[in-house]
C-alpha cells in the first residue's frame, strides 16, 4: 500500500517525477555564477546568483533588479526589490543545464539555461537627472 501511495504522489506531481532540484542542490549549482536563460528559442534574461541566496536579474537590457530566493514547499521562489510578489519556479537539470518551469502559471513559461559564467552581471547605473 505504501508503494502505491508513493507512485500516486509521483504521478500527481510531474516536477517531482522528473527530478526537481532541492533548494540545496539549486544553491550548490548556481551560487557564484551568472546564468543566461532562453525561452522558445529566444534570449529571455540573465540572473546572477550571489551569496546568501541573493540574486540580480536583468531582461537583457542591463537594467538590473536586486532580489533574493527561498524555498517554499519544494519550489524556488524569487522576490525582487521592484517586484515583491513571489515568483515560484521548479528547477530540474536537463542535458544542456537548468530547466525552469514557472509554477505560478505552469502553462506560461519554461526557461532553459543557455550560458553559465562566473562573470558578474553587467548593469547600467541608476537614472541620473537634474
N, C-alpha and C positions, 0 to 999 in steps of 0.2 A: 504494500500500500504506500509506503514511504517513497519508493522509487517512482510510482505513478504520480505522486504529488510533485516530485522534483521535475519530472518530464513535462507535466502540465504547466508548471510555473515557467519553464524554459520556453515552451511553445507560446505562452501568453506574452512573453517579453522577448521579441526578436533581438533587441540590442544585447541582452544577456547571452542569448544563444550564439551570437556572432563574436563573442569575446570582448564585451565592453570593458574599457580600461577603468581601473580603480583610480581614486584620487592620488594615491601614492605612485602608481605606475605612470599616470599622466604627468605628475610633478617631476619624476625622475627623467622622463623622456623630453620634457620641454624646458625645464629651468635653465636659464643662462643662454637660451637660444632664441632666434628670431625665425618665424615661420611665415612663408607666403602661401596663401590659400587660393584655390581656384574653385569655380562652380560652373557647371555646364560648358566647360571648355574655355572659359574666360577668366582672367585675373579677378579676384574678389577683394582681397585685403591682406594686410600684414600685421602680425602680432609678435611683440617681444615679451618673453616670459622672464620676469625678474625674480629676485629672491623674495621670500616671504609671501609667495602667491600673488605678487603684484604683476600687472600687465600694462602694456602700452599698445594701443590698436590704431591702425590707420586704414582708410578705404583707398589706399594707394595715392592719395592726394597730398601726402606729407603733413596733413593736419592730424595731430595725434590726440587720442583720448586716454587719460590715465584711469586705471581701474584695478580691480582685484578679482580673484576667482575663489570659489569654495565648493565643497562637495555638498550636495543636497539629495538625499535618497538615491544615491548611486549616480547622479548626474553631475557634470561640471558646470557650475553657474557663474556667470560674469556680471558684475555691476561696474559701471563707469561713472566718473565724476559728472559727466553730462547726460548720462542715461542710467538713473538709479534703479530702474525696474530690472529684476534678474532676467538674464537670457541664458537658458539652460540647454546644454548640449550633451549628447552621448558621444564618446570618442572610442574608436577602435583602430587597431593597426591593420593596414592593408599592405599589399605587396609594394606599393610606392610610398608608404608612410601613413600619416594620420588620415582618418576619415571622420568627419564630424557631422552629426545629424542634429539639426535644430529641433529640440523637443517641445518648445512652446507651440510649434506648428509643424509636426513631422513631415507633412506633405510639401512644405515650403522650401527648405534649404538643406542641401547637403554640400559640405565643403570637403576638399581634399588637399593634402599637402603637395605643393608644387616645388618648394625650395625650403631648405633648412640651412641656417647660417649661425655663426657665432658673432656676427657683426651687429651692432646696435641698430635700432630703427631710426632712420633719419627723419626728423620732424622740423617743420618751419617754426619760427618763433611766434609769439603772440602778436596779434594785430597791434600796430603802433600808430597812434594818431595824435593830433594836437588838441 
